[in-house]
Structure formats: structure tokens, C-alpha cells
Amino acid sequence: MAGTLLTNTITGPVSTLVLLVTCSRDESRRDLAVTVTKNLAKLIPQAGLDKSFVIFDNASTLQDHLAYVPTGAIVCWADRNIGYWSAIKWVLEKRSTLFDRRFKYLYIVESDHYHRDLALLAECEAFLDAEPRASGVRTQEFSVRWRWRYNKRLRGLPFYNSRSAVQMHNAVTGEPAWFRKVPQRTHIYLSNLHTRLPELNRLAALDRTFEQLSAMTKFTETDYFRLMMEDHPLVGVYDGGLYYPLSTPLTPQIISGSFSKVEKLRSIGYETTRTDRIDTTPFNVAVTRVQKE
């Protein structure tokens, strides 16, 4: 019996860097950032990620969430908002100076993503270690068996899950989505869907992709999808998922870089996320490690 319990124990991921990007310049985003940071402050230690967690804050004017950052985390505070994509690029370039160890994977958390567990990333790591065709693992709540509930084209059906609905096709190739169970992986399916930023991604693929994005005067999410697929055409999908978004098209009271109008975003000091460029103009970042009081 003792042997069985030991075999089924999840010890947590061993080669994943977790990144939370925040920018709170209005009350709606402040409240989300506080909720998400509190959530991570509980889950990060449980998953053994205390020394593998970095927060990049894009010059928040409302900094309430920073009071809840867990011990051991590194906080990087930019003196101006450089945007979501540029923040990720900065962390990719500086990770070797921020941490005294190397990572294979980056897990990006957006400031409206509420998680139920992070220790389960261990299974995602093991999958990517064994499957070179996959660029990453999608971890948003999803059911392979009941995937019609998450299909954006079926929004009129009962039990439709609007908060986590996705396009059920590859945005680059146009191919309808397929899912194949991965042997010896309890929750993971192999799929031809495109990768996304807020999931577990290979750092080597991200480095290469962001270098190419940096050379563009303007890019979209589809450019990112396409570049990530060049060497890794498939993805993993964690059946059931690890998180769900708190901000959706059905929550218009929450300012969103994906759903709010550009004019409103710019008036507050936010940047769009689905179309962007890598910021190359000067900015400063203050770096601190959260210590026990």
C-alpha cells in the first residue's frame, strides 16, 4: 500500500519557470491582479515553485497585488508600460541573471487566470520531455469528451462554457481540431491545435520565436502561432485544465487588452495584446526578491 501511495504522488514540476505579467491602472484590473496573486501565493509553494516564480509588473499605478507576492518570488517593476509581449521578451532575455539555474519550460500566467493546481505541471513537463513534436501544453479548462461545450461556434447550446470557449481549429492551417490520447499520460492528449502564450511552452522555441517577432514592425497572435509551429507542429492538451479566465467578452466591466476598445485602453495607459510590437525604446526595470519578514 505504501508503495502505491508513493507512485501516485505528484511532486511538482522540476524545470518550469512561472511568469505572471501584471499591469493595474484601473480598479477592475487591480481587483483581478489581487485575486490572481493571492491564488498563486497559495499554489506556488504547494507545487515547489517558490524559487521559480517571477512577476513582471508593467508600471502599475495600483500596486495592491504586490502585497501578496509569495516569499522567494522575484518582482520586476518597469518604470513604464512596455506591453505584454515586450515584458515576456525581457524576462526571456534576463532569466539567466534573475535565476541561478536553467529552465526548459516557461509557464505564463495572465493577470485574470485563476488556477486550481500547479503541481500538475509535472505531467505536462514529462509529456514535453517525451514528445518533440509538441511546442507546449494547453492548460485552460477544457474537456476532450465534452469539447462541444467549449466550441465558440456552438454558443447557443445548453451547458456552453463561455468563459473558456475556443476556436476548434488550427488558426494557422485551418484544420479542424483532433485529439489523440497519449499513452501513459492520464490527462494529456496530443492535438493539432496551435499553441498559445498562457500555457506551458518550450523556452527554446519561445527564444527563437520572440527573436523573429522582434524583427517585425508589427505582429499579431497568428504570427506567434505560425512561428511556434515551425519546429513543433503539435501541442498537448491537459484534459480538464488547470485554470479558467476571470475576464471574458461577457464581462465588459473589466478592462481587457483582448476585448476592450483600443481607444479606451490607450486612454488609461494600457496596450493591446492581440496586435503588438516589441518595444525597443529605453526603459528601466527594478528587480527585487521577496524575503520573509
N, C-alpha and C positions, 0 to 999 in steps of 0.2 A: 504493500500500500504506500509506504514512504517513497519508494522508487517512482510510482505512478504520479504522486503529487509533485515530485521534483521535475519530472519530464514535462508536465503540463504548465509549469511556472514560466511566466513571461518575465524576463529580466530587464527588458527595455532595450532601446536602440544603442548601438555602440559606436557608430560612425556618422551620426547625423548632427548637423548644426541647425538650430532652430532660430529663425529670424522673424521678429514682429516689427512691422512698419506702421508707425502712427503719425497722425497729423490732426490735432484737435484745435480747430479755430472757430467752432460753434458748439452750442450745448449738445446737439444731437450726436456729434462725433465724440465729444468729451464723455458722454454717458456710455457710449459703446466701448470706448477705449478703457474706461474704468472696469466695466463688466468683463471684458476680454482679458485684461491684465490680471484681475482677481482670479479668473478661471485658470489662467496659465500659472499663476503663483502657487496654485494647489497641485496642478498636474505635472509641472516641470520637475519638482523634486521626486514625485512618485515614480517618474519614468527614468530617474537617474540622469537627468539632463541639466543639473544645477550649473555645471561649468561648460555648457554647450548652448547657451541661450544669449542672444544679442537683440537689443531693441534699437532700431534706428528711428529717431523722432525728427520729423520734418518741421522744426521750428514751431511747435505747438504754442499757441498763446494761452491755452487752457491745459495745464500740466497735471491735473489731478491724478491721472492714471499712474504717473511715475512714483507716487507714494506706495504703490502696491507691487512694485517690481521685486521679485524674489531674490534672496541672497545668492551671490555668485554670478548674477547676470551682468552683462556689460551693456551700458547705456551710451549710445552715440547721439548727441544732440546737435543738429545742424543749425547754423545761425540764420538760415532762410530755407524756404520750402523749395527743394530741388526736384520734387516729384517722386512718385512711387518707383518708377523704373530706374532712375538715377540713384536712388537710395540703395536699391539692390545691387547695382553696379559697384557702388562704393564699398559695400560690405564684401562683395566677391573679391575685389582688389586688395582689401585691407585685412582679410581674415587671418592671414598668417602672422600679422603683427598684433592682432587682437587676442589670438589664442596661441598657446604653446603646444598645439597638437594639430594633426591633419585630419580632415574630414573627407568622406566620399560623397556625402549627400547633403542637400540643403532643403529644409522644410520651412516654407514661407507661410506665415500666418498673417492674414489681413485683420485689421482692427475691428471687424464685425463678425469674426468667425469664433463660434463657441464650441469648444471641444468636450468630448466625453472621456477621452483617454489618449495619452501619448505613448504609453508603453507599447501599444500595438504597432508602433512604427518598426519594432523589431522584426515582425513578419514581413513588412514591406522591404526592409533592408535585405533580408535573406532572399526574397524574390528577385530583387535587382542584382544581387551578387551572382545569381544563377541564370538570369535571363538578359543577355546583352542586347536583345532587340528592343527592349523597353527603355524609354528615356526617364520614366518616373512612374509613380503610383498615384492615381486619383484617390482622394480620401474624403471628399464631401459625401454626405449621407446619400445613399443610393441602394437600390435593390435590383439585382440582376433578374431575379424571378419576377418581380413586380415592376419591371422597368417602365411599363406604360404609365405608371403613376408619376414618373419624372420626365416624361416626354413633353417638350414645350408645345408640340403640335396637338396634344390631347388635353389641353387645359380645360375643356368643357366637361370632362368626365368626372364622375364622383370619385372621391378619395385622391384627387390630383394633388401632388405636393408642389405647390407654387414656389416655396422658398428655396427649393433645391432643384428646380426643373432645369434640364439641359437639352441642347440640340442632340438628337440621336443619330448624328452622322459626323464624319470627319470633316472639319471646316476647311481643310486643305485639299483633300482628294474628292470630297463629296460622297464618299462611300457610306452606305448605311452601316450603323454600328453592329459589330458582332462581339460575342463574349465566349471565351473558352476557359473552362475550369483548369486551374494549374494543379497538377498532381502534387500531393504532399503539402499544399498550402490551403489551410482551412477556409480562408476568407477571400483569397485573391483570384481574380480572373484576368486572363490576357485579353486585350482588346485592341481594335484598330482605331479607336478614338484618338484625337490629338491630345498632347499634353497641355497642362495649364500651369501658371505660375504658383498659385497657392496649393501645392501638393508636394510630395517628396520627389525631388529631381536630382539627377546626377550632376555633381558640381563640374565635372569636366565638360559636360555638354552645355551647361549654363555659361561657363567661362568662354567657350567658343562662340556661342550664340550672342552673348552680350557684346563681345568684341565686334561682331558683324553689325549688330544694331547700332553700335557707337559710330560706325562709319556712315550711317544714314542720316539725312537731314530731318526725316520724319518717318515713323513706322507705326504699324498697327499690331494688334494682338495676332492677327493672321500671319504676319511676318515672323513673329516669335514661334508660332506653331510650326510653320514651314521649316525654319532653320533647325529647330529641335528634332524634327523628323528626319533630317538628312542622314544621320548615322544611326538613329534609333527610331524606326518607323512605327513602333507599337507602344502601348502603355499597359500598366497594371491597373486594375480597379479593385479597391477594397470593398467587398460586398458588405453593405450595412453602413459603411463610412465611419469617420472619426469626428466629424464636425458638421454644423449647419450654420448658414449665414443668418445674421440678425437684421441685415439690411437687404431689401429686395425691391423690385418695381412696385410692390404693393405697400411699401412703407415710405410714401413720398415726403413725410415729415422729417425723414432722416436724409441729410445731405450725402450724396454718393458720387464718387468720381466716375462711376459707370452709368448711373441713371439720371442724375440731375442735369439741368441745362447748363451749357458751358458758361453762359453769361452769369448765372448765379454762382457757379463755382469760382470764377475769376473775381467776382465782387468780394468774396470772403477771403480769397487768398489760396484757394485750392487749385490743383492741377487735374486735368482729365487723365484717365488711366488706359482707356482703350485705344487712344491715339496719343503718341508722345514722341519725345526725342531724348537722348542722353544729354544732360546739362554739362557743358564743358567750361562754363564761366566760373570764376573763383568763388569758393565758399569755405567756411571753417566748420569743423566738427569737434566738439568737446567730448572726450571719452572718459567714462568713469566705471568702476566696478562696484557693484552694490555689496557692501560689507555688513556683517552682523553688528547690531547696535550693542 
